[in-house]
Amino acid sequence: MAVPTEVEVNGGLKMGSISQAYLENQAVKETKSLISELCRQFYNLGWVSGTGGSITIKVHDCSIPKPQQLILMSPSGVQKERMEPEDMYILSGDGSIISSPSPKPYPHKPPKCSDCAPLFMKAYHMRDAGAVIHSHGIESCLVTMINPLTKEFRITHMEMIKGIKGHGYYDELVIPIIENTAYENELTDSLAKAIEAYPKTTAVLVRNHGIYVWGDSWISAKTQAECYHYLFDAAIKLHQMGLDWSAPDHGPIQSVNGASGVNGRINACKKARTVDSNHKIEPFPRCIVLDIEGTTTPISFVTDILFPYARNNVGRHLSATYASAETQDDIKLLRSQVQDDLKQGVIGTVPIPSEDAGKEEVIAALVANVEGMIKADRKITALKQLQGHIWKTGFENKDLEGVVFDDVPEALEKWHALGVKVYIYSSGSRLAQRLLFGNSNFGDLRKYLSGYFDTAVGNKRETHSYVEITESLGVDKPSEILFVTDVYQEATAAKAAGAVLLVFYFNSYCRIA
């Protein structure tokens, strides 16, 4: 094929004007060979058998912006374990085919670019991926068939979760599941919607089909794909043994028709089960969502210990960590919040000077705003995220210890034994929630918790927040969730979303019908 001469732009390569020499350079050759090698490995793993599955990798070139780098892609409908480097397609950053492989003699089919190409391009464009793997591994297929109604795969407390970008052992890994179609390219829109709806995910499962996995590089994509397949295999085997892969301790799968006695304040949750006109007790909720302040933890601990600690250490924390990416992200959020507050005329808001004013000037303005936000007990993400990072230091230095009511550990343990999944929903950041329960006066209680929600899903007094939580938990109906709080406005918002409710008033409780 005729290829125009390359054009240098700011020391880089202008895509669309690529020389034959560039297409045959060492980096391209090595990437072609790498794809051949990986396809043989993946074939032996059962990921690309029967000509199914595919892989694509960008050709790394520091002189070219990543979105414009060449894309190499394995062809469709060929024996993946027998592919040679010259069988690869070369595409531009926008997905246009630049170079096609030569046809092979009978019985080989004419070359065809991967049917996965439109889906691969979504991962490249929406996630700035460096490589994408499409696997037909049997584990990724079967795990979507165990519950044909669920829209997500969820698992927690498994070591291999640590191999997934942005996740740790205690985190709940969530992978969206989209429905299969007769033709691969018809999956493009639903895959794009899943990528948009799950900003943290690095994979999308396709029911009865397989999985798409991407990463910043081929190493990242391969590592994560191996971890995903391990977790799917573990989930299937746990299910075969009657164990719940999504629960922190992976205990027996149980159909919970009631709860044994749970003492103290949380015992009220047992009493909150509904009774129908025939005096038959309805099943205990599948999920319990707990508030923290005033429900699991004394309000005084938050107001007299956590808030003062954050307020007294905000300046010190910002000064010590100012150059870190984490703190710069906190500052970016605070700047945005302060700009909105200034527009809305929020009393006590102080303009934050630009970076040119110097570190000390910026920190002084940030401290003034944060102190005002804490004093007003504002439930905003910018404040809660910074507080979480300050508290993290406090817990790590043993300056802080989380406090829960005496009956909380027993309640959590009994619910867990019954197979009821317990989640936390607090205005405090998810980091702060994990810190509190991971460093409590009763030790690490995170093993009893299945997940955490904060104001990223919405304000706690707004109904749509509880709708979001309901959809995230994957229950068939909102009434399968019991929400426990000491704030009446939160309870009424949850009630409007259809949840079963329990409201605490200090040491007494009442149920909202």
Buried (B, 14 or more C-beta within 10 A) or exposed (E): EEBEEBEEEEEBBBBBBBBEEBBEEEEBBEBBEBBBEBBBEBBEBBBBBEBBBBBBBBBBBEEBEBEBBBBBBBBBBBEBBEBEBEBBBBBBBEBEBBBBBEEBEEEEEEBBBBBBBBBBBBBBBBBEBBBBBBBBBBBBBBBBEEEEEEBBBBBBBBEBBEBBBEBEEBBBBBBBBBEBBEEBEEBBBBBBBBBEEBEEBBBBBBBEBBBBBBBBBBEBBBBBBBBBBBBBBBBBEBBEEEBBBBBBEBBEBEEEEEBEEBEEBBBBBBEBBEEEEEEEEEEBBBBBBBBBBBBBBBEEBBEEBBBEBBBEBBBEBBEEBBEEEEBEEBBEBBBEBBEEBEEEEBEEBBEBEEEEEEEEBBBBBBBBBBBBBBEEEBBBBBBBBBBBBBBBBBBEEEEBEBBBBEBBBBBBBBBBBBBBBBBBBBBBBBBBBBBBBBBBBBEEBBBBBBBBBBBEBBBBBBBEBBBBBBBBBBBEEBBBBBBBBBBBEBBBBBBBBBBBBBBBEEEEBBBBE
